[in-house]
Amino acid sequence: MIFVWPEPTRQTFWMKGTLIPLDIVFVWANGTVGAIYEASVESGESDADLTRYESPGPVKWVVELNMGTCAAKGIMVGSQVTIES
């Protein structure tokens, strides 16, 4: 899944209601990966106890992939990505 914002903004994600573990990839407006988190499923946790995955600054995109995809494909912080509309 790809989340897009019209202007770069700071974002926070959590795993409430998510059924599979994910890589959460925060991407700067210039297409550079700014952060990657491996996020495990959290079931039965109260909202206050859920792990928050925060962007390191204002991002244009957040991409969710099956956990392990970034490692398998060599995607890391600093990688350049192209997101086509």
N, C-alpha and C positions, 0 to 999 in steps of 0.2 A: 504494500500500500504506500502511496506517496501523498504526503500532506504538503500543500502549497499555500504560501501567504503572499498577498500582493506586495508587501514591503517586508524586509527582514525584521524579525521580532524574536525576543527571547521566548523559548518554549520549554514546557515541562510535560513529560509523559509518565504514565504509570501503567500497570498491567491488569487493572481491575477488569474482570470479565473476559480477559484474553485467554484463549484455549490452548495456544501453543507458545513455546518460548521463541523470542525474537531477537534479532539484532536491530537496534534502534540507531539509525545513522543521521546525524545532524550535519547539514550541508550549508556552507556559507553561500552568499549570493554569487560569488565568483566561481562556484562549482567545486570548491575544495572541501573535503570532508574535515569537519571540525571536531567531531567526537563520535565514538562508537561505543555503545553499551550492549552487553549480552544480558538480556532481561528474561529471567525465569518467570514461569506462571506463578502467581500468588493467589491462592484460593482460600476463602474463609477469613481473610484479613480484614480488619476494619479499615476504612478510608485513611484514618490517621496513621495506621501501621504500614501502609503500602510504600514500597520503595519509589522514590521520585528520580527520574532520569532527566537532568536539566541540560539545556544547551549551554555551551560555554560563552555564549553571546548571542546577538541577533542572527537568526538563520532564515533562509528563504525556503528551504525544504527540509522535511524529515521523511526518511525512507525506512519502512519496516520490512525486514526480510526474515526468512526462517533462520533461527539461531544457528550460527556456524557458517553461514553463507559468506560473510566478509572474510573470515579466516581462510576458507576454502578457495576464494577467488583472489586473495591477496589485496583486498581493499583494507586500507588502514588510514589513520589520521594523516592528513596531508595528501592523500590520493586525490586526483582530479577526476570528477565524474561529469558526464553530460546527461542532462535530463531534457528530453525532447517532448514538446507538446503535440 
